[in-house]
Amino acid sequence: MNLRDDCGAVVAWVEGPEQGCGPLTGLTFAAKDIFDVAGLPTGAGNPEFAERWGLPTRDAWAVAALKRAGARLVAKTHTHELAYGITGINPHFGTPRNPRVPDGIPGGSSSGSAVAVAAGLVPVALGSDTAGSVRIPASFCGIYGYRPTHGAIPTQGVVPLAPSYDTVGLLAADPGVMERFARVLLSEALPAVGFAQAVIVSDALELSSPEAQQAVERAAQRLEAQGIAIKERRLGLLEAARETQRVLQGAEAWGFHQEWLEAQQPRLGEDVRRLLEMASRLTPGEVGRALSHQAQLRAEMGAWLLPGTLVLLPATPTSAPPLSELQDAEGALAFRWRTLSLTCYASLLGAPVISVPAGQPEAKPIGVQLVGPWGSDLGLLALARRAFGGP
């Protein structure tokens, strides 16, 4: 393997023959280390998880589908531990270095996948997005991130975190290439819809820095150039949605990991240990109330996603903060809640979303989320290519 990983993105290089002919022939990709690759351990960012998971005998569905289409898998990439974090800081294996912001965090949990793309090791990488784990590192590393309609891409062979929210996502340096990979993974039955208007969530801007607000303005201008009308409205539900997902995601994460954690007492980073401890203390009443709130929130928030309508929010409240500011669990937790208030809109609804780079050319990168109605993935991907694929 001739590629150099100067940014610490890669867990393992994958040697293998060139793939056969297909729509992705000649292209390479990497996969986050929660995707099974036959014959290689799946570590999920924890030094003891691979033994618990067992050695995979077949590729994850998404990996196999891309290989069948002619793409060649060349690496497995680092992840925030158990895919349960948004900073990308991993106390066991080190933190991949953000190629665009040398002192900044890469974002997570798909940290290595984002860094591998941003560093030019691969044009596309597989990641996962439960609460923002593709969109956040895409924003911080200045690349494109795609979370599909929930359930549109099979998750077989991917270590779960919270299956009600887990999705297989893509990170890419070019939206046109990302669209090509997505078409392989998505059902061709999805309609290629168009968009007539975009709604900016004003209270999302209030949670964000001036640089994030300006990024939304620049993204809106790009969309206006495509003939899309821009509106601004107040939703008033973002923090409630974040708290609802926090409870339900935590309950599912604890349910999946509980037996292993209690039996083996594996080493955990402080931030992940804290999140799992919080989840372990959730009561049936709290989970039941969160389920009720989720139904109500989905109805109210989903009413914005009319056919032909986009919803715009910053992908992150700031550009990548310095690694030194988020080393302690308290700082990381506060940053987590602020950031997830922006990403929870698409996550709670299960709607498709693309994070597009929208920062100033010479400034730190920062992304903007384009959220579309359920099943509008192909139209959303095509719009990202047309509106954001050039200078």
N, C-alpha and C positions, 0 to 999 in steps of 0.2 A: 504494500500500500504506500503510494508516494505522497499522500496528503499529509500535511503537518498540522497538528492540533496545538497551536500555540496558546489557545484560550482555555484549554482544559474542559472542552465540551464533551469529549468522547469517553465512554466507559470501555468500549471494545470495538476494534475494527472488525469488519465482517469480510472474510475472503470467500469468494465464490465465483462461479462462471458468469459470463455475460448472459443476460436473459434473452429470450426469443423475441420475435418481432411483435410489435404492438404499438399502440398510440403513444407510449412513453419510452420507446426504444432510444437508447443513447443517453438517458437521464439517470442520475443517481439520487438516492435519498437516504436519510437517516431515520431512526426510530427511537423514541424515548424508551428508557429502560423499564417501562411497565408493559411493553408490547412483547409477546412471546416470539422468539426466533428459535427454530428447531435446533437443538444441540447446544444452545447457549443459555446460561443461567439468567433468570429475570430477577434483578436485584431490588428494584423499586426504591433505590436510594438508601437502603438500610443494609448493614453488613450481615444480618442474620436472616433476611427475608427469603433469599433464594432457597435455603434449605426447607423453609416452611412451604414454599410454593411448589418445589419439585422441578426437575429439569424438563423443560418443554420438549415434546416430541414432534410438534408441528408449529408452523407459523401462525401468528394472530391473523384473523380474517383480513384485516386491512393490509398487512404486510404481504400476504399471499396474493391479494388482488392486484397490488401494485407490481409485484414481480411478474404475474401473468400478463400484465399490460406492457412488459418490456423494461420496466425500471429496475435498477440494480441497487440493492441495499448494501451500503458500505460501512455503516457504523451504528452502534447503539449509543445513546447519549444520556448524560446525567439528568437527574430529576431531583427536585426537592423531596425530602424523605417522605415515602409513602404517597407521594403526589398530594400532600396535605400542607400546602404553604404557597405563598405568593412571592416570596423574596428570591428564591433560588439558592439561598444560603444552606449549605449542607455540612454539618459538623463532622461527618464521617469521611467523606470523599473530597472535600474541598468545594469551592464555589466557582463555577465557570466565570470567566472574565468577560464583561460586556465590551465588545469590540468598539462600540461607538462612545461609551462613557467609561473610560478606564478605571475610575474610582467608584463607579456606580454599581448597584446590584444588577444582575441580568433579568430579574423577575422570574417567577415560577408559577406553577410547578414545572412547566416544560422548559426549564432553563437551558439545558444542554442543546436541545433542539433549536431554540431560538439563536443561541450563540453560534452553533454550527452553520446556520444559514447566514447570519450576519457576518461571519468571518469568511464566507465564501467556500466552506468545505463541501457543501451540497446546495443545490438550488431549492430543495424542499425537504422538510422533515415532518414526520408524524409526531403529534403531541396529543395530549388529552385536555379537555376543558370541562371542568365540573362547575367551578364558580368564577372562572376567568383565567385558567391556567395556560391558555394559548394567547389570549388577548393581552394580558399584562406583560409577558416577556416580549411579545411582538411590539408593543408600544415602547418599551424601554430600549429595545435593540434596533428600532427603526426599520422594521420589516412588516409584512402583512401576516395577519392571523385570522383563521377561519374556524368558527364553531358552527356545525351544521344544525339543522332542525333535529331536536332530540329523537333518536331512534332511526334517523335516516341512513346512518352508516353503522353496520354491526360492530359491537364491542367484544365479540368472542376473542379470547386469548389476550385480553387486556386486564391487568390487575385493577379491580374496582376500587373506588373510594365511596361513592354514593350513587348507586345505579339509577336512581330516579332523576339524576342530573348529569351523569357521566356522558361525555361524547368523545368520539374520535375526531381530532382536529388537525389542521395543517398550518405550518408556518412556511413562508416563502419570501424570496427576495423580489419576485416579480409576480404581479397579480395574474398575468396571462398564463404563466406556468402553473400557478396554484389552481387556476380554473381547469387546466388540463388534468391535473392529478385528481381534483375533486370530481370531475365527470366520470372518472374510472370508478370512484368509490360510491357515487350516488346512483340511485335508480334513474334510468332514462325517462321514467314515467313522470318525473317532476316537471311541472310546466315552467317555461322560460318567461316569467312575467316581467312587465315593465313597471316603472314607478313614476308617479305624477307629482307627489308632494313629500316633503320631509319635515318632521316635527322635532325641533330642538327642545330637550327637557331642561327648562330653566333652573329648576332646583338642583339638577346635576351640575350646572355651571357654578352654582353657589357653593358647592362642596369642593370646587376645584381651584387651582391656582390660575393666575392670569395667563400663563403660557398654555394651559389646557383650554381655557376659554377662547384664546386666540386661535388655537388649532381647530376648534369647532367652527369658528368663523371662516377659516380658510377652507375647511371641508365643505361648508355650506356654499361657498362661492364656486367651488368645483362642480357641485351638484346643480347649482343654478345655471351654469354653462351648459349643462345637459338638458335644460328645459324643465327642471324640477322646481316647483314652488316651495319656498321655505317659510315655515311658521314657527312660532315659539309658544310653548304652553307650560304651565306648572302642573306637575303630576302629584307631588306631595305624598308619595308612597314608597320612596326608595329605601328609607331606613327601616320601615316596617317589613318590606320585602327582604331586606338583608337579614333581619333578625329571624324571620320565618325560615329562610333557607339555612341560616346558621344552625337552628335547632334540628331541622329535618336532615340536613346533610350530616351533622354530627351524630345523630342517632344511627344513621345507616353506616357511617364509618366505624363507629364503635361496634355495631352489630357484626360487621365483617371481620374486624380485627380482634374482638374480645377474647375468643378462645386461645388464640396464639399469644396474645399479650399476657394473659393471666397464667398460662401454662409455662411459657418460656421466659418471661420477664426480659425481653430483648432490650438492648441499649437503644435509647431514643434521644434525639436532640431535644433541647428544652422546649422549643416552640411547639413541636409536634406532640411531645408528652403532655404539655399543658392543654392543647386542644382536645386530645383524647380523654384526659381526665375530666374536663368540662363536659364532654359528651357522655361520659360514663355516669354522671350525676343527673342526667335528664330524667324526669319522671314521666310516667305514662300520660299524666294530665298535661304536661308541657307539650309533649309530642302531639297529643290529640288536639290541643288548641292550635298548634302550629299548622296541622293539617286543615283545620277549619279556616284559619286565616289564609292559607295558601289558596284555597278554592275561591275565596272572596277577592284576593289580590289578583289572581289570574284573570278573573272576570273583568275587574276594573282596569288593570294594566293592559290586558289584551284588547280592550275596546279601542285602543289607539292604533292597533295594527290592522287597519282596514286594507282591503286590496289596493295595491298601488301606493301604499304609504310606507315610508321609512321613519324610524325613530333615531335621532342622533344624540349621543352622549360622549363625553371624554372616555377614553379607554382606561386611563389612570388619572388620578388627581394632579400629578406632577410628572415631570421627567424622572429618570432613574435617580433616586436619592443615593447618597454615599453609603457604601457598604458599612462604614464605621458607625453610622447612625442607627443601624438595624441589627446589630450583633446581639443586643439583649432582648429577652423575650417580651418585656413590656413594650419596648419601642416597636418591635415587629407586630405585636398584637394590635396596637393602636393604628399602625399603618394598614394592617389587614382590614379592620372594620371600615376605615375611610375609603379604601379602594373598592371593597366589595359592595359598597353602597352604589357604585357606578356600574359594576358588572352584573349585579343581581337581576337587573331588568330582563335581560335575555335569558339568563340561567333559570330563573324561576318560571318563566313562560315556556322554556324549551324552544325558543325561536332562533332562527339562524342569524348570525351576526358576523361581520368582518371588521377587524381593526385595520385601519389604513394609516400609514405615516402621514402626519399633517403638521409637523413642526417646521420652524424656519430652517432653510437649507444649512446654515452654518451653526445652528444651535443644537442643543441636546435633542434627540428624537422624542416624540410623543405622538400617541395615536388617538384616533377618533373611531368610535363604534358606529357602524351602520347596521341597524337591526331591521329585519324584514319580517313580514307575516310568515306563518308556518308554511313550509314547503316552497318558499320563494328562493331557495338556495341558488338555482342556476341564474335567475335574473339578478340576484345580488352579486354573484361572482362576475357576471358580465358587466354590470355597472361599475364595480371596482376596477375592472380592467380598463374600461373606457374613460372613466373620470379621474382615476388616480394612477394610471399606468405610465404616465409620462411626466416631464418636468412642469 
